[in-house]
Amino acid sequence: MPVITTPYAAVQAREVLVDARHAAVRTGSASCGSTRSVVDLHDAGDGLPRLVVDATSTAVPGLAACRVAAVTVVDSRSRLRVRIVASYRMGRPDETGRRHYDPTILSVRLDGPEGTVTVPVDEFLRAETDPRRVRRREVVAHLEREHREDLLALARAGCDSVELVQLTLEGEAEVVAHTLGSEGAGWFPIDLTDGPGVAGALMLAAVCRCDFVGVTAVADGR
């Protein structure tokens, strides 16, 4: 595949990361060999790939043996893939025991239908994403952190066997809640706008009435 550079590639790479919630992490060392793990991503609003790793993950000994790791994130809608090589520093574990790792980015590559783009690290760090995308990510994180039981209750109103609700971002102002229960899989949309919205979608206010700046900004269309 041809290797090209373009200023917009940095923005595309940042936008893929803003919408991503999971990443594949590959580590390698003489003591641990090569490991590949799927981990959660935490975005503090700056689009950097911070890792959130369970204590039992194979990524833990891999990162301990060699702090440099390759992180890959794929956007299934655009078919773009971002591969970042970074040196990771472990921070304090959270209350659940999961470990958090902060990156120092060494290289960025964007793969897509038109080829492979090498993104200069300084351009990647300077690129600004659409703030609405960042706020959508914040809303999803808030719903999962504070309203998981509310989402389950809403899902069980239609099917009382539902045991799991997973949120994904769809379109410009919509979150899709995917459900799983003894009767199989299902889904229902949650509209994040205050306008006409998506036909048949559950409005955000039905799930969350918190005084949360991310929710308010998205609902108001800002």
BELRAFEN-V491557 format. One record per residue. N is the residue number from 0. BURIAL is 1 if it has 24 or more other C-alpha atoms within 12 Angstrom, else 0. Layout:
n & burial
N & BURIAL
N & BURIAL
This chain:
n & burial
0 & 0
1 & 0
2 & 0
3 & 0
4 & 0
5 & 0
6 & 0
7 & 0
8 & 1
9 & 1
10 & 1
11 & 1
12 & 1
13 & 1
14 & 1
15 & 1
16 & 1
17 & 1
18 & 1
19 & 1
20 & 1
21 & 1
22 & 1
23 & 1
24 & 1
25 & 1
26 & 1
27 & 1
28 & 0
29 & 0
30 & 0
31 & 0
32 & 0
33 & 0
34 & 1
35 & 1
36 & 1
37 & 1
38 & 1
39 & 1
40 & 1
41 & 1
42 & 1
43 & 0
44 & 1
45 & 1
46 & 1
47 & 1
48 & 1
49 & 1
50 & 1
51 & 1
52 & 1
53 & 1
54 & 0
55 & 0
56 & 1
57 & 1
58 & 1
59 & 1
60 & 1
61 & 1
62 & 1
63 & 1
64 & 0
65 & 1
66 & 1
67 & 1
68 & 1
69 & 1
70 & 1
71 & 1
72 & 1
73 & 1
74 & 1
75 & 0
76 & 0
77 & 0
78 & 0
79 & 1
80 & 1
81 & 1
82 & 1
83 & 1
84 & 1
85 & 1
86 & 1
87 & 1
88 & 1
89 & 1
90 & 0
91 & 0
92 & 0
93 & 0
94 & 0
95 & 0
96 & 0
97 & 1
98 & 1
99 & 1
100 & 1
101 & 1
102 & 1
103 & 1
104 & 1
105 & 1
106 & 1
107 & 1
108 & 1
109 & 1
110 & 1
111 & 1
112 & 0
113 & 0
114 & 0
115 & 0
116 & 1
117 & 1
118 & 1
119 & 1
120 & 1
121 & 0
122 & 1
123 & 1
124 & 1
125 & 0
126 & 1
127 & 1
128 & 1
129 & 0
130 & 1
131 & 1
132 & 1
133 & 1
134 & 1
135 & 1
136 & 1
137 & 1
138 & 1
139 & 1
140 & 1
141 & 1
142 & 1
143 & 1
144 & 0
145 & 0
146 & 1
147 & 1
148 & 0
149 & 0
150 & 1
151 & 1
152 & 0
153 & 1
154 & 1
155 & 1
156 & 0
157 & 0
158 & 0
159 & 0
160 & 0
161 & 1
162 & 1
163 & 1
164 & 1
165 & 1
166 & 1
167 & 1
168 & 1
169 & 1
170 & 0
171 & 1
172 & 1
173 & 1
174 & 1
175 & 1
176 & 1
177 & 1
178 & 1
179 & 0
180 & 0
181 & 0
182 & 0
183 & 0
184 & 0
185 & 1
186 & 1
187 & 1
188 & 1
189 & 1
190 & 1
191 & 1
192 & 1
193 & 0
194 & 0
195 & 0
196 & 0
197 & 0
198 & 0
199 & 0
200 & 1
201 & 1
202 & 1
203 & 1
204 & 1
205 & 0
206 & 1
207 & 1
208 & 0
209 & 0
210 & 0
211 & 0
212 & 0
213 & 1
214 & 1
215 & 1
216 & 0
217 & 1
218 & 1
219 & 0
220 & 0
221 & 0
